[in-house]
């Protein structure tokens, strides 16, 4: 079914019509951070602990697609060998394809499939991200930001973006030099920054996933955050926000399809772009003419008698 939503997006409405009433309210935990910080190892360790606590767990591991060939290595599962074969845990790799925010376009639909099939903890591991790839915010309920010392992240802590979205910050590879400096940097950042009242400062923990140190504390903190999240009503609000986002996206795509069919927009845009490259003019006169044409077409449609429509 996940392959269907990846490869045949025209089937998504029917699949979701059938699955959404079966969802049970699984908690979606986003694992994100820059490349090379150990997200897969952290995800594997946290998934294992969730299984040991009696949860049914799904893992969505998103790997980057090549911008040239479209191919993806899908190698995250190689780092998750210790949990392969566990009957209460299902791992699925997804290629990011044309997603540019750290996830695959199919990720939210795949998470709904996991939920409908009875998984109550869903870990969503993003591709290696920078400061602005924030698709995980609309897809996950809680976000764990994984960093490591010694990679320039002291400066990154002072920048807006993914740090502000985090519900938990986990400094992985804490056996490396620079861990204390990075922890102190976050303490300084939180002392001078303000956050919305409904978004408290995230806990900052250190761990070494490879050496299995600090993961028990991280897993316990995630469960504490989940409890607060559900009790406060923020989980319900997240679900509402996800549906609102999905509706907006679907409307935009549908309106674009109608717009393109009505105006021959793709061909017109391509031809206009060729002309603009040649003469170096602004594209906005063309945009205004195209928008005016749509308005005229709509007025004409409204003025037609019903039997002529």
C-alpha positions in Angstrom: 0.0 0.0 0.0 2.9 2.4 0.7 4.2 1.6 -2.8 0.8 2.6 -4.2 0.9 6.0 -2.5 4.5 6.5 -3.7 4.1 5.5 -7.3 0.4 6.0 -8.0 -0.6 9.3 -6.3 -3.9 9.3 -8.2 -5.0 6.5 -5.8 -4.2 8.5 -2.6 -7.7 9.9 -2.2 -9.3 6.5 -2.3 -6.7 4.9 -0.1 -7.1 7.7 2.5 -10.9 7.6 2.4 -10.6 3.9 3.5 -7.8 4.3 6.0 -8.4 7.5 7.9 -11.5 6.1 9.8 -9.2 3.2 11.0 -6.5 5.4 12.5 -6.0 5.0 16.2 -4.0 8.1 17.1 -0.4 6.9 16.8 2.2 9.3 18.0 4.6 10.4 15.2 8.2 11.2 16.3 10.4 13.0 13.8 14.1 12.3 14.0 16.0 15.0 12.2 19.3 16.7 12.0 22.3 17.3 9.7 23.9 14.5 7.7 26.3 12.2 9.6 25.1 12.8 13.2 23.8 9.3 13.6 20.1 9.7 13.0 19.7 6.1 11.8 21.5 4.6 14.9 19.5 6.8 17.2 16.2 5.9 15.5 17.1 2.2 15.7 17.9 2.4 19.4 14.7 4.4 20.2 12.6 2.0 18.1 14.0 -1.0 19.9 13.3 0.6 23.3 9.7 1.4 22.2 9.2 -2.3 21.2 10.6 -3.4 24.5 8.1 -1.2 26.3 5.3 -3.1 24.5 4.6 -0.7 21.6 4.0 -1.6 18.0 6.4 0.5 16.0 6.7 1.7 12.5 9.9 3.4 11.1 9.9 5.5 8.0 13.5 6.2 6.9 13.8 8.8 4.2 16.9 8.7 2.0 17.9 11.5 -0.4 17.2 11.0 -4.1 19.8 12.0 -6.7 18.8 15.3 -8.4 20.4 13.9 -11.6 19.3 10.3 -11.8 16.4 10.2 -9.3 17.9 7.1 -7.7 18.3 6.6 -3.9 20.5 4.2 -2.0 17.9 3.5 0.7 20.7 2.5 3.1 19.3 3.5 6.4 18.1 0.0 7.1 21.7 -1.2 6.9 22.3 0.7 10.1 19.2 -0.9 11.7 20.3 -4.5 11.6 19.8 -5.1 15.3 16.0 -4.5 15.0 15.4 -6.3 11.7 13.2 -9.3 12.1 11.4 -8.0 15.2 7.7 -8.9 14.6 6.3 -5.7 16.3 8.5 -3.4 14.2 8.1 -2.5 10.6 10.8 -0.5 8.7 10.2 1.1 5.4 12.6 3.2 3.4 11.4 6.0 1.2 13.2 8.0 -1.4 12.8 11.7 -1.0 12.0 12.0 -4.7 10.8 15.5 -5.4 10.4 16.4 -1.8 12.6 19.3 -0.7 11.9 19.7 3.0 13.7 16.6 4.3 10.9 14.1 3.6 9.2 12.2 0.7 5.8 13.5 -0.5 4.5 10.0 0.4 5.7 10.3 4.1 2.4 11.5 5.7 0.4 9.0 3.8 2.7 6.2 4.8 2.4 7.3 8.4 -1.4 7.1 8.1 -1.1 3.6 6.7 1.1 2.6 9.7 -1.5 4.1 12.1 -4.4 2.3 10.4 -2.6 -1.0 10.7 -2.2 -0.7 14.5 1.2 0.9 15.1 1.1 3.3 18.0 4.7 4.7 17.7 5.9 5.9 14.3 9.4 7.1 14.0 10.1 9.3 10.9 13.7 9.8 10.1 14.4 12.7 7.7 17.2 13.0 5.2 20.1 15.1 6.5 18.7 18.6 6.8 19.9 22.2 7.4 18.2 25.1 9.0 15.1 25.4 6.9 13.9 21.9 5.8 10.9 21.8 8.0 8.5 19.4 6.4 8.9 17.2 9.5 7.0 20.0 11.5 3.8 19.3 9.6 4.2 15.5 9.6 5.4 14.6 13.1 3.9 15.3 16.5 7.2 15.6 18.4 10.6 16.4 16.8 13.9 15.1 18.1 16.8 17.1 16.7 20.0 15.1 16.7 23.3 17.0 16.6 26.9 16.1 17.3 29.9 18.0 18.7 32.7 19.3 16.7 30.9 20.1 13.4 30.3 23.9 13.8 27.0 23.4 15.5 28.0 26.0 18.2 27.2 28.7 15.7 24.2 26.8 14.4 22.6 27.0 17.8 22.3 30.7 17.5 20.4 30.6 14.2 16.7 30.3 13.7 15.1 27.3 12.0 15.1 23.6 12.9 16.4 24.3 16.4 13.2 26.3 17.1 11.0 23.4 15.9 12.7 20.8 18.3 10.8 19.3 21.2 14.0 17.5 22.3 17.6 18.1 21.4 19.9 15.1 21.5 23.7 15.5 21.3 24.8 12.2 19.9 28.4 11.0 19.8 28.9 12.6 23.2 32.2 10.7 23.6 33.7 13.1 21.1 35.5 16.3 22.2 33.3 19.4 22.3 30.2 18.0 23.9 30.3 20.3 26.9 30.9 23.3 24.7 27.8 22.4 22.6 25.7 21.9 25.8 26.8 25.3 27.2 25.9 26.9 23.8 22.3 25.7 24.1 22.1 26.9 27.7 23.3 30.3 26.5 20.8 30.3 23.6 17.9 29.4 25.9 18.9 32.1 28.4 18.7 34.9 25.7 15.8 33.6 23.5 12.1 33.6 23.9 9.6 31.0 22.7 5.8 30.8 22.5 4.1 29.9 25.7 2.8 26.7 24.2 6.3 25.7 23.0 8.6 25.4 26.1 12.3 25.2 25.8 13.3 21.7 24.7 15.3 19.4 27.0 18.9 19.0 25.9 20.4 15.5 26.5 23.6 13.8 25.5 24.0 10.3 24.3 26.2 7.9 22.4 23.9 5.7 20.3 26.7 3.5 19.0 27.8 2.8 22.6 24.2 2.6 23.9 24.7 5.4 26.4 22.1 7.9 27.3 19.4 6.3 25.1 17.3 5.1 28.1 17.1 8.7 29.4 16.2 10.0 25.9 13.5 7.3 25.5 12.1 8.1 28.9 12.1 11.9 28.1 10.2 11.2 24.8 7.5 9.3 26.7 7.2 12.1 29.2 6.8 14.6 26.4 4.2 12.4 24.7 2.2 12.2 28.0 2.3 16.0 28.3 1.5 16.4 24.6 -1.6 14.2 24.8 -2.9 15.6 28.1 -2.5 19.2 27.0 -4.6 18.7 23.9 -1.6 19.6 21.6 -1.8 16.2 19.9 -5.4 16.9 18.8 -4.2 20.3 17.6 -1.4 18.7 15.6 -3.8 16.3 13.9 -6.1 19.3 13.0 -3.1 21.3 11.7 -2.0 18.3 9.5 -5.5 17.9 8.0 -5.7 21.7 7.4 -2.3 21.5 5.7 -3.4 18.6 3.6 -6.6 20.3 2.5 -4.7 23.4 1.5 -2.2 21.4 -0.5 -4.9 19.4 -2.2 -6.9 22.5 -3.1 -3.8 24.2 -4.6 -3.0 21.1 -6.7 -6.6 20.8 -7.9 -6.9 24.5 -8.7 -3.6 24.3 -10.6 -4.9 21.4 -12.6 -8.0 23.3 -13.5 -6.1 26.4 -14.2 -3.6 24.5 -16.5 -6.5 22.8 -18.4 -8.4 26.1 -18.8 -5.5 28.2 -20.0 -3.0 25.8 -21.5 -0.7 27.2 -18.8 2.2 24.8 -18.9 2.8 25.4 -22.6 2.2 29.2 -22.3 4.5 29.4 -19.3 7.3 27.6 -21.2 6.9 29.8 -24.2 6.8 32.9 -22.1 9.9 31.9 -20.2 11.8 31.4 -23.5 10.9 34.9 -24.5 11.8 36.4 -21.2 15.2 34.7 -21.4 15.7 36.4 -24.7 14.5 39.9 -23.9 15.5 40.1 -20.2 12.1 41.4 -19.1 10.1 40.8 -15.9 7.7 37.9 -15.8 5.0 39.8 -14.0 3.3 41.4 -17.1 2.8 37.8 -18.4 1.5 36.7 -15.0 -1.0 39.5 -14.8 -2.2 38.7 -18.4 -2.6 35.1 -17.5 -4.5 35.8 -14.3 -6.8 38.3 -16.2 -7.5 35.6 -18.7 -8.6 33.2 -16.0 -10.9 35.9 -14.5 -12.5 36.5 -17.9 -13.0 32.8 -18.5 -14.7 32.5 -15.1 -17.0 35.4 -15.7 -18.0 33.9 -19.0 -18.8 30.6 -17.4 -20.9 32.3 -14.7 -22.9 34.2 -17.3 -23.8 31.0 -19.3 -27.3 29.6 -18.8 -27.2 26.4 -16.8 -28.3 24.3 -19.7 -25.3 25.5 -21.8 -22.7 24.6 -19.1 
